[in-house]
Amino acid sequence: MVHLGMAAVAEGFFSGFQAWQLRFSHLVGYGAKYYSYLMSRAIASWIWQQCFEADPLSRSQGERYRRECLAHGGGKPPQLVISDFLRRQPTASQLTSSLLQDLESKNEQIQVARRGLPIK
């Protein structure tokens, strides 16, 4: 009977307890989400650097992106969409290089902004 009473007390106490950081549910799947984000960021950086960095408003590149990437919706495997669009297979080295180049570019922009100069 005492055990049942303790369970009821615990249930009453924890039912209104909203401290999400004390539960483990926020950690489940975190690694997969984080690395999926990094992979997406690396691919986006690679596409930007290869196709849009020189001319972000390039009509021909924009149309090519729409035709070769967006037009497929979910009907083509993502790895094929990327490799066909960039005309090469993504490698860990290439994706890492794209991320690092993106970070260096952002760092340069921050340094220029701190000096009060207009950003290119």
Buried (B, 14 or more C-beta within 10 A) or exposed (E): EEEEEEEEEEEEEEEEEEEEEEEEEEEEEEEEEEEEEEBEBBBEBBBBBBBBEEEEEEEEBBEEBEEBBEEBEEEEEEEEBBEEBBEEEBEEEBBEBBBEBBEEBEEEEEEEEEEEEEEE
